[in-house]
Amino acid sequence: MAMSEIHLDRGGSLPPHWHPDTDELCYVIQGEISYHLNDPDRLQVRSNMLTSGQVAHAPVGWLHWITAFVPGTVLLLVYRTGNPHQLEASRMWSCSPHAGLSPEKHPAKEQPMPSPIPVPIMDPPEAREQQALPAAPPVLFIPKTNKKNRK
């Protein structure tokens, strides 16, 4: 298992990427984000708004990306493996065929296909200076009642 703490300002993001060797859990410690997940089975993008205390899951190989809506957003990313890797979609898209380009002029001809890069992992707590963050409130979902059904 490995963890990574990410700090984002408003509009900051983690670009589209996927992990070939691990799942990813994204826990929102502080802030509000949009979490986008490309579902390869349904060929659609799932978008969720997450606030402090909520979690999102990206299965192995699923393309996902994150955008922060408020300054001071703090995320904890948890990986199933101790040495996770990720592939950035933008690096792969730059090697995909472009309409109107002949094979001789294709930009991927000069660049080899990118290989997975290691995910930056947090130092153990004793090796870094602890910053006190306010505790996130628990998530509580209260369904709205229908006034017509109330007696």
Backbone as a ProteinNet text record, in pm:
[ID]
protein_1_A
[PRIMARY]
MAMSEIHLDRGGSLPPHWHPDTDELCYVIQGEISYHLNDPDRLQVRSNMLTSGQVAHAPVGWLHWITAFVPGTVLLLVYRTGNPHQLEASRMWSCSPHAGLSPEKHPAKEQPMPSPIPVPIMDPPEAREQQALPAAPPVLFIPKTNKKNRK
[TERTIARY]
83.9	0	88.7	42.9	116.1	15.6	61.6	-24.8	47.1	-30.7	23.4	-71.7	-16.4	-97.7	-82.3	-194.9	-195	-261.4	-197.8	-253	-283.1	-407.1	-448.3	-513	-488.9	-558.9	-683.2	-765.7	-885.8	-845.8	-908.2	-876.8	-760.3	-688.3	-578.2	-632.7	-551.5	-604.2	-495.3	-540.6	-457	-506.6	-421.8	-467.9	-512	-584.4	-630.6	-514	-532.3	-429.5	-494.6	-419.4	-466.1	-347.4	-379.2	-276.1	-284.5	-178.1	-183.2	-168.1	-128.2	-96.1	-164.4	-257.9	-320.5	-453.1	-538.6	-657.8	-612.6	-701.6	-672.8	-796.8	-779.4	-883.6	-845.7	-939.6	-916.9	-1004.5	-941.6	-1013.3	-994	-1104.3	-1097.6	-1084.8	-966.2	-942.1	-1005.7	-986.2	-1035.1	-1062.8	-1174.5	-1203.5	-1319.6	-1325.2	-1432.4	-1373.4	-1400.8	-1344.2	-1451	-1419.8	-1495.1	-1403	-1458	-1381.6	-1444	-1366.7	-1416.3	-1352.5	-1435.7	-1391.5	-1449.1	-1363.6	-1407.2	-1437.9	-1565	-1609.5	-1591.9	-1493.6	-1469.1	-1577.8	-1653.4	-1759.3	-1879.8	-1914.1	-2030.2	-1991.4	-1861.6	-1810.3	-1869.3	-1865.8	-1914.7	-1830.1	-1836.7	-1762.8	-1857.6	-1815.5	-1890.3	-1826.1	-1904.9	-1853.5	-1922.6	-1843	-1896.2	-1837.5	-1920.6	-1874.6	-1845.1	-1725.9	-1687.6	-1647.9	-1684.7	-1645.7	-1571	-1526.1	-1448.2	-1515	-1434.5	-1483	-1534.9	-1542.6	-1593.7	-1479.4	-1510.2	-1410	-1458.2	-1364	-1392	-1292.9	-1332.1	-1248.2	-1229.1	-1104.3	-1072.1	-1012.5	-1082.2	-1027.4	-902.1	-828.9	-707.6	-740.6	-660.9	-673.6	-781.8	-858.2	-964	-907.2	-932	-888.5	-967.5	-896.5	-963	-885	-954.3	-890.4	-969.6	-903	-957.9	-938	-1037.7	-1025.7	-1075.9	-998.5	-1036.6	-1122.3	-1224.4	-1313.2	-1283	-1210.9	-1183.2	-1033.8	-980.7	-839.7	-816.8	-696.3	-660.3	-715.4	-746.1	-796.4	-683	-712.1	-613.8	-675.1	-603.3	-648.6	-549.3	-599	-513.6	-543.7	-443	-458.1	-396	-471.6	-426.8	-423	-309.7	-288.5	-275.1	-322.6	-320.8	-180	-93.1	43	141.8	258.9	359.6	437.9	437.2	513.7	426.4	322.4	229.1	289.2	234.9	275	151.1	174.4	62.9	104.6	7	25.1	-63.8	-4.6	-81.2	-143.1	-272.2	-343.2	-285.5	-243	-190.6	-65.6	15.9	136	97.6	-9.7	-54.8	-122.5	-206.2	-275.7	-177.9	-62.5	35.4	95.4	79.6	132.3	22.9	-98.7	-208.1	-212.3	-274.1	-280.8	-357.5	-307.4	-373.2	-431.6	-553.5	-617.5	-535.6	-518.7	-450.9	-298.8	-240.6	-95.1	-55.1	40.3	91.2	183.7	208.6	297.5	435.8	484.1	617.1	619.6	507.1	501.9	440.7	404	338.6	434.7	393.1	483.2	530.6	454	495.3	613	638.6	748.7	882.8	895.5	1019	1020.7	902.7	895.1	851.7	923.3	877.5	753.6	679.4	560.9	603.2	533.6	573.7	556	642	632	574.3	519.3	462.5	567.2	522.7	612.7	569.5	664	626.7	543.7	447.9	366.6	448.3	452.8	526	457.1	531.2	478.1	520.1	431.5	460.7	572.1	651.7	747	668.5	726.1	657	634.6	531.8	499.6	617.1	701.3	812.8	920.3	918.2	1019.5	976.8	853.4	808.8	741.9	738.7	678.8	527	462.7	317.3	250.9	149.8	70.2	-66.7	-112.3	-243.1	-351.8	-436.7	-550.1	-677.5	-775.6	-900.5	-962.8	-1023	-1086.1	-1203.4	-1215.6	-1325.8	-1452.5	-1563.5	-1687.8	-1730.5	-1800	-1846.5	-1950.6	-1959.2	-2057.1	-2189.3	-2294	-2425.2	-2524.7	-2587.5	-2686.5	-2825	-2907.1	-3042.4	-3138.9	-3217.7	-3310.6	-3419.6	-3461.7	-3569.9	-3702.2	-3786.6	-3916.8	-4017.3	-4109.9	-4214.8	-4330.1	-4364.1	-4466	-4605.2	-4629.4	-4759.7	-4783.1	-4676.1	-4688.9	-4688.4	-4662.3	-4659.3	-4801.2	-4828.8	-4962.2	-4961.1
-117.5	0	124.2	226.4	352.6	466.8	582.2	700.2	822.7	916.9	1042.2	1154.1	1260.7	1375.7	1483.3	1532.5	1630.7	1758.9	1873.8	2004.9	2077.9	2125.1	2194.3	2327.8	2428.1	2555.4	2547.9	2650.9	2655.3	2645.9	2555.2	2534	2440.2	2404.4	2309	2170.9	2090.7	1960.3	1854.6	1731.5	1618.1	1579.4	1585.5	1562.3	1417.5	1391.2	1255.1	1154.9	1047.6	943.9	814.6	704.6	578.1	503.1	402.8	323.2	179.7	130.2	-4.6	-115.8	-79.4	-183.7	-167	-73.5	-53	21.2	-0.3	82	210.8	310.6	434.6	477.2	508.5	570.7	716.1	805.5	948.5	994.5	1030.1	1078.6	1229.8	1304.1	1449.5	1487.7	1530.6	1573.7	1710.6	1798.5	1936	1988.7	2058.9	2121.1	2057.4	2086.1	2036.9	2013.5	1896.2	1860.4	1802.6	1802.3	1720.6	1603.2	1484	1361.2	1295.3	1283.2	1228.6	1091.8	997.8	860	810.6	765.2	714.1	565.3	529.8	390.9	319.7	229.8	165.6	64.9	13.8	-82.2	-14.2	104	177.1	285.9	307.4	410.5	547.7	582.1	712.1	762.6	893.8	955.8	975.6	930.5	953.8	1072.5	1171.9	1289.8	1301.6	1322.1	1333.8	1455.6	1523	1631.2	1568.9	1591.9	1539	1653.1	1643.2	1741.3	1670.4	1745.6	1691.4	1568.2	1462.3	1338.7	1236.4	1269.8	1175.8	1108.5	992.2	908.4	870	861.2	809.3	696.3	603.8	488.1	479.4	461.3	437.5	296.8	203	68.7	69.2	-38.4	-54.3	-27.1	57.6	82.1	181	235.8	331.4	472.3	543.3	681.4	770	858.2	947.7	1077.7	1184.7	1313.3	1391.1	1490.1	1563.6	1713.2	1793.6	1939	1994.2	2084.9	2146.6	2270.1	2287.9	2403.5	2512.5	2480.4	2579.9	2581.7	2696.3	2701	2617.5	2565.7	2488.6	2347.6	2293.4	2156.2	2058.6	1960.8	1859.2	1721.9	1638.3	1503.4	1401.4	1285.3	1172.3	1064.2	1028.9	924.1	797.3	688.9	561.6	459.2	389.5	290.5	151.5	51	-87	-145.8	-101.2	-154.2	-57.3	-109.6	-26.3	61.1	27.8	102.8	127.1	212.6	231.7	313	291.8	366.4	429.1	533	593.5	630.4	628.6	672.6	793.7	901.6	1023	1015.4	1045.1	1036.4	1131.9	1251.1	1348.2	1295.1	1218.7	1161.5	1053.9	978.8	875.1	937.2	1041.8	1105.1	1167.4	1213.2	1273.2	1168.4	1040.7	933	865.5	916.9	854.8	915.5	844.6	898.1	1029.7	1122.5	1251.1	1254.2	1305.3	1314.6	1404	1360.9	1443.5	1433.6	1356.5	1343.2	1211.2	1217	1093.7	1025.5	895.3	826.4	889.6	950.8	1012.3	1137.8	1211.9	1337.1	1320.7	1199.9	1177.2	1207.3	1287.2	1324.3	1205.7	1096.6	980.3	907.1	936.1	868.2	903.7	1029.7	1071.3	1035.5	1012.4	987.2	843.6	771	636	642.8	532.7	525	544.3	630.3	655.6	531.8	518.4	407.6	460.7	371.3	416.8	486.3	589.7	660.2	630.9	626.9	601.4	716.8	682.8	782.8	837.5	971.4	1025.3	983.6	925.8	872.2	961.6	974	1055	990.9	1074.4	1026.5	977.9	886.2	845	965.4	959.6	1075.1	1126.4	1035.7	1081.9	1154.8	1139.8	1202.9	1339.5	1379.6	1509.6	1586.2	1716.4	1800.7	1792.6	1763.5	1749.3	1886.5	1900.1	2021.7	1987.2	2066.1	2040.7	2088.8	1997.7	2030.9	2013.8	2096.7	2077.6	1943.5	1879.5	1749.9	1768.3	1676.4	1682.6	1631.8	1699.1	1651	1519.9	1433.9	1309.5	1339.6	1253.4	1270.8	1213.3	1290.9	1247.9	1281.3	1178.5	1199.2	1184.6	1288.1	1286.1	1299.3	1194.1	1202.5	1305.2	1373.2	1470.3	1395.4	1443.3	1378.2	1442.5	1362.2	1409.1	1456.9	1585.4	1642.8	1584.5	1535.5	1479	1347.5	1273	1143.1	1155.1	1271.2	1291.1	1308.8	1255.8	1270.2	1369.2
0	0	0	-69.7	-74.7	-68.2	-19.6	-8.7	-62.5	-110.8	-161.5	-121.1	-62.2	-22.3	-127.8	-178.9	-287.2	-238.3	-262.9	-229.1	-359.9	-374.4	-496.4	-461.7	-545.1	-534.7	-621.6	-614.2	-697.5	-844.7	-917.2	-1058.5	-1080.9	-974	-987.1	-1019.9	-1086.3	-1127.2	-1134.7	-1137.8	-1175.5	-1313.7	-1415.7	-1552.5	-1573.7	-1683	-1710.5	-1711.5	-1634.1	-1623.9	-1577.2	-1583.4	-1528.3	-1471.8	-1391.2	-1324.9	-1377	-1442	-1498.7	-1395.1	-1271.6	-1174.2	-1038.7	-1025.3	-894.8	-904.7	-805.5	-786.2	-718.1	-717.8	-645.3	-569.1	-441.4	-360.9	-341.9	-364.3	-346.1	-230.8	-118.2	-0.1	7.6	14.3	23	170.5	208.6	346.1	368.7	272.6	283.9	145.1	126.9	-1.3	-74.7	-203.7	-290.1	-428.3	-485.9	-616.1	-708	-836.7	-932	-964.6	-959.6	-985	-1106.5	-1212.8	-1339	-1362.1	-1402	-1421.2	-1553	-1643.2	-1772.2	-1757.4	-1768.7	-1754.2	-1888.7	-1899.9	-2029.4	-2068.1	-1971.4	-2002.6	-2066.5	-2017.2	-2069.3	-2168.3	-2186.1	-2276.5	-2243	-2113.7	-2070.1	-1953.6	-1932.6	-1823.3	-1705.5	-1589.2	-1465.9	-1395.8	-1360.4	-1290.5	-1155.8	-1050.8	-915.8	-847	-768.6	-682.4	-546.6	-493.9	-364.2	-273	-146.6	-46.3	66.2	163.7	275.1	334.7	351.3	411	311.8	183.2	84	8.9	-49.9	-116.5	-255.8	-350.3	-484.8	-512.8	-599.9	-633.4	-784.2	-827.1	-968.1	-978.7	-1045	-1062.8	-1151	-1146.1	-1227.7	-1374.3	-1438.2	-1581.2	-1622.4	-1529.2	-1564.7	-1567.9	-1676.1	-1691.9	-1594.8	-1522.4	-1427.9	-1415.8	-1369.6	-1348	-1243.9	-1184.1	-1070.4	-1092.1	-1053.3	-1055.7	-922.3	-861.5	-733.7	-758.5	-673.8	-685.8	-584.8	-479.5	-375.4	-344.4	-300.4	-262.4	-136.6	-123	-4.4	-4.2	-121	-128.8	-97.1	-11.8	26.3	2.4	-73.4	-105.5	-52.4	-14.6	19.6	-82.3	-163	-262.7	-206.2	-207.8	-151.5	-264.4	-275.9	-381.1	-319.3	-389.4	-341	-339.7	-427.6	-434.4	-370.2	-334.2	-269.7	-365.3	-494	-592.9	-716.1	-702.9	-814.6	-929.5	-1047.4	-1167.1	-1229.2	-1309.9	-1381.1	-1522	-1611.5	-1749.1	-1769.4	-1816.5	-1841.9	-1980.5	-1988.1	-2115.5	-2218.3	-2176	-2272.6	-2341.7	-2269.6	-2331.7	-2432.4	-2402.4	-2495.1	-2616.2	-2593.9	-2704.6	-2802.5	-2753.2	-2843.8	-2936.4	-2903.5	-2987	-3067.6	-3062.9	-3138.2	-3278.6	-3372.4	-3509.3	-3515.7	-3592.3	-3611.5	-3752	-3762.6	-3893.4	-3985	-4107.4	-4206.3	-4204.1	-4113.7	-4112.1	-4175	-4261.1	-4320.4	-4218.9	-4232.4	-4138.7	-4129.8	-4239.1	-4236.6	-4149.6	-4143.6	-4068.8	-3929.3	-3891.2	-3762.5	-3647.7	-3547.1	-3438.1	-3355.2	-3352.7	-3273.6	-3337.7	-3463.8	-3531.6	-3466.5	-3417.7	-3352.6	-3204.5	-3143.8	-3000.7	-2975.1	-2888.7	-2854.2	-2765.7	-2762.1	-2676.9	-2532.1	-2454.8	-2316.3	-2229.5	-2130.8	-2037	-1906.2	-1823.2	-1696.3	-1610.6	-1538.7	-1447.6	-1304.6	-1210.7	-1071.4	-1015.5	-931.1	-862.9	-746.7	-727.2	-612.4	-483.2	-393	-268.5	-152.6	-53.5	65	146.3	211.3	310.2	431.4	510.2	632.6	723.8	809.9	895	977.1	1026.5	1109.9	1027.9	895.5	811.8	759.2	784.9	737.5	849.8	833.8	936.1	925.6	1036.1	1038.3	1035	954.3	950.3	1006	1101	1161	1065.4	1022.9	937.8	1019.2	996.2	1069.7	1032.3	1130.2	1105.2	1010.2	915.5	820.6	888.2	866.7	927	861.5	934.5	872.5	766	667.5	560.8	609	599.2	642.7	533.5	477.8	373.4	435.6	427.3	482	364.6	339.7	225.9	253.3	149.2	161.8	176.7	265.1	282.6	189.8	147.3	59.9	148	145	231.1	203.4	84.3	51.5	125	152.6	219.9	370.5	425.3	570.5	622.3	737.8	797.7	909.7
[MASK]
+++++++++++++++++++++++++++++++++++++++++++++++++++++++++++++++++++++++++++++++++++++++++++++++++++++++++++++++++++++++++++++++++++++++++++++++++++++++

